[in-house]
Amino acid sequence: MSELSKRTTVYFDSFVYEALRTKAEYAHLSISELVDEAVRLLLSEYREDLSAFLEREKEPEINYEALLNDLKTHCKICQ
């Protein structure tokens, strides 16, 4: 197990806990390692989402009708 710097208590539904326990046993990892990996993946996805949002933040806003017209003009939806 890697060196961790913080510790916390997490409560799981019994079904989720049993699934984690089984997966940990199968993967020869601890439940803590599995949870750490899952949280890191989630945070990575969040970082990607936030990055995409920040890139598009400065784009001009358009109303719904203009969006529909643009999609129809570029053949993205049928008329």
Backbone as CSV, one residue per row, in Angstrom:
resi,resn,N_x,N_y,N_z,CA_x,CA_y,CA_z,C_x,C_y,C_z
1,MET,0.842,-1.189,0.000,0.000,0.000,0.000,0.882,1.244,0.000
2,SER,0.447,2.259,-0.750,1.230,3.480,-0.818,1.140,4.252,0.496
3,GLU,2.076,5.151,0.690,2.112,5.959,1.906,1.027,7.033,1.816
4,LEU,0.055,6.992,2.708,-1.028,7.962,2.715,-0.802,8.968,3.831
5,SER,-1.228,10.205,3.612,-0.970,11.239,4.609,-2.184,11.583,5.452
6,LYS,-3.371,11.226,5.032,-4.588,11.553,5.777,-5.449,10.311,5.938
7,ARG,-6.252,10.321,6.953,-7.115,9.182,7.239,-8.532,9.697,7.500
8,THR,-9.521,8.935,7.048,-10.913,9.306,7.273,-11.755,8.053,7.403
9,THR,-12.971,8.237,7.861,-13.910,7.125,7.949,-14.977,7.328,6.892
10,VAL,-15.258,6.271,6.150,-16.268,6.325,5.098,-17.281,5.229,5.380
11,TYR,-18.555,5.554,5.281,-19.613,4.575,5.505,-20.220,4.181,4.168
12,PHE,-20.334,2.866,3.941,-20.895,2.343,2.709,-22.154,1.545,2.985
13,ASP,-23.043,1.555,2.027,-24.172,0.638,2.025,-23.580,-0.777,2.079
14,SER,-24.259,-1.712,2.735,-23.703,-3.053,2.901,-23.417,-3.736,1.565
15,PHE,-24.260,-3.510,0.562,-24.032,-4.100,-0.754,-22.755,-3.547,-1.381
16,VAL,-22.568,-2.244,-1.294,-21.375,-1.601,-1.851,-20.131,-2.093,-1.122
17,TYR,-20.216,-2.187,0.197,-19.073,-2.660,0.980,-18.678,-4.079,0.570
18,GLU,-19.651,-4.946,0.430,-19.348,-6.334,0.044,-18.748,-6.397,-1.356
19,ALA,-19.248,-5.566,-2.260,-18.679,-5.514,-3.607,-17.232,-5.018,-3.557
20,LEU,-16.975,-3.998,-2.749,-15.613,-3.485,-2.594,-14.691,-4.542,-1.988
21,ARG,-15.179,-5.216,-0.972,-14.381,-6.236,-0.302,-14.015,-7.351,-1.280
22,THR,-15.001,-7.767,-2.075,-14.763,-8.823,-3.059,-13.768,-8.363,-4.118
23,LYS,-13.953,-7.163,-4.632,-13.053,-6.613,-5.648,-11.642,-6.472,-5.089
24,ALA,-11.522,-5.987,-3.865,-10.212,-5.810,-3.239,-9.501,-7.149,-3.092
25,GLU,-10.233,-8.149,-2.664,-9.649,-9.476,-2.504,-9.182,-10.019,-3.861
26,TYR,-10.015,-9.883,-4.853,-9.695,-10.378,-6.207,-8.477,-9.657,-6.780
27,ALA,-8.384,-8.341,-6.534,-7.311,-7.523,-7.106,-6.062,-7.491,-6.222
28,HIS,-6.115,-8.161,-5.079,-4.996,-8.157,-4.128,-4.650,-6.739,-3.691
29,LEU,-5.689,-5.965,-3.424,-5.546,-4.592,-2.946,-6.374,-4.436,-1.678
30,SER,-6.144,-3.362,-0.977,-6.996,-3.054,0.171,-8.201,-2.247,-0.310
31,ILE,-9.235,-2.224,0.498,-10.401,-1.388,0.173,-9.966,0.067,0.092
32,SER,-9.079,0.468,0.977,-8.570,1.841,0.962,-7.914,2.173,-0.375
33,GLU,-7.120,1.257,-0.905,-6.472,1.496,-2.197,-7.499,1.616,-3.320
34,LEU,-8.531,0.779,-3.281,-9.580,0.868,-4.304,-10.317,2.198,-4.225
35,VAL,-10.662,2.605,-3.023,-11.392,3.864,-2.846,-10.515,5.036,-3.272
36,ASP,-9.242,5.011,-2.904,-8.321,6.071,-3.295,-8.248,6.181,-4.817
37,GLU,-8.130,5.041,-5.484,-8.071,5.025,-6.950,-9.365,5.580,-7.560
38,ALA,-10.512,5.184,-7.005,-11.803,5.656,-7.526,-11.959,7.162,-7.343
39,VAL,-11.547,7.673,-6.194,-11.660,9.112,-5.934,-10.727,9.884,-6.858
40,ARG,-9.521,9.362,-7.058,-8.589,10.029,-7.981,-9.161,10.091,-9.397
41,LEU,-9.793,9.011,-9.843,-10.407,8.983,-11.167,-11.537,10.004,-11.252
42,LEU,-12.375,10.037,-10.231,-13.484,10.997,-10.203,-12.972,12.433,-10.243
43,LEU,-11.944,12.722,-9.452,-11.390,14.078,-9.436,-10.738,14.431,-10.770
44,SER,-10.125,13.454,-11.414,-9.532,13.681,-12.728,-10.610,14.046,-13.740
45,GLU,-11.733,13.319,-13.707,-12.845,13.630,-14.609,-13.411,15.013,-14.301
46,TYR,-13.506,15.347,-13.017,-14.004,16.659,-12.626,-13.069,17.751,-13.157
47,ARG,-11.763,17.518,-13.062,-10.785,18.494,-13.540,-10.950,18.699,-15.049
48,GLU,-11.184,17.611,-15.784,-11.397,17.721,-17.230,-12.665,18.509,-17.533
49,ASP,-13.738,18.227,-16.784,-14.995,18.957,-16.976,-14.812,20.440,-16.683
50,LEU,-14.127,20.740,-15.594,-13.901,22.131,-15.214,-13.053,22.841,-16.260
51,SER,-12.051,22.154,-16.775,-11.200,22.729,-17.806,-12.012,23.063,-19.054
52,ALA,-12.872,22.137,-19.470,-13.721,22.380,-20.644,-14.664,23.549,-20.391
53,PHE,-15.218,23.613,-19.192,-16.111,24.726,-18.854,-15.368,26.050,-18.928
54,LEU,-14.174,26.103,-18.355,-13.408,27.348,-18.352,-13.016,27.772,-19.761
55,GLU,-12.727,26.803,-20.635,-12.396,27.123,-22.028,-13.593,27.735,-22.745
56,ARG,-14.794,27.251,-22.442,-15.995,27.715,-23.151,-16.678,28.887,-22.445
57,GLU,-16.196,29.237,-21.284,-16.813,30.283,-20.467,-16.927,31.618,-21.196
58,LYS,-15.958,31.912,-22.046,-15.923,33.213,-22.729,-16.685,33.216,-24.047
59,GLU,-17.232,32.073,-24.432,-18.011,32.022,-25.663,-19.276,32.853,-25.495
60,PRO,-19.722,33.483,-26.568,-20.950,34.284,-26.457,-22.168,33.384,-26.217
61,GLU,-23.098,33.898,-25.472,-24.333,33.156,-25.222,-25.278,33.331,-26.403
62,ILE,-26.019,32.268,-26.710,-27.055,32.375,-27.736,-28.336,31.788,-27.154
63,ASN,-29.461,32.285,-27.646,-30.727,31.767,-27.124,-31.086,30.454,-27.813
64,TYR,-32.104,29.817,-27.325,-32.502,28.500,-27.803,-32.863,28.515,-29.287
65,GLU,-33.614,29.504,-29.715,-34.012,29.603,-31.119,-32.791,29.734,-32.030
66,ALA,-31.846,30.546,-31.631,-30.627,30.713,-32.425,-29.838,29.407,-32.477
67,LEU,-29.800,28.684,-31.372,-29.116,27.395,-31.345,-29.777,26.412,-32.313
68,LEU,-31.100,26.324,-32.266,-31.823,25.438,-33.184,-31.564,25.807,-34.639
69,ASN,-31.621,27.088,-34.937,-31.370,27.539,-36.308,-29.956,27.181,-36.760
70,ASP,-28.994,27.355,-35.883,-27.612,27.019,-36.210,-27.463,25.515,-36.455
71,LEU,-28.077,24.696,-35.638,-28.012,23.239,-35.817,-28.663,22.823,-37.127
72,LYS,-29.789,23.433,-37.462,-30.464,23.125,-38.733,-29.624,23.594,-39.923
73,THR,-29.040,24.773,-39.813,-28.213,25.306,-40.899,-27.032,24.399,-41.192
74,HIS,-26.443,23.826,-40.179,-25.276,22.972,-40.354,-25.635,21.497,-40.407
75,CYS,-26.913,21.235,-40.698,-27.406,19.856,-40.872,-27.095,18.939,-39.697
76,LYS,-27.125,19.473,-38.491,-26.893,18.669,-37.297,-28.209,18.029,-36.824
77,ILE,-29.310,18.669,-37.167,-30.641,18.097,-36.897,-31.489,18.270,-38.147
78,CYS,-32.459,17.386,-38.285,-33.361,17.467,-39.436,-34.340,18.614,-39.263
79,GLN,-34.739,19.194,-40.360,-35.692,20.317,-40.305,-37.116,19.832,-40.298
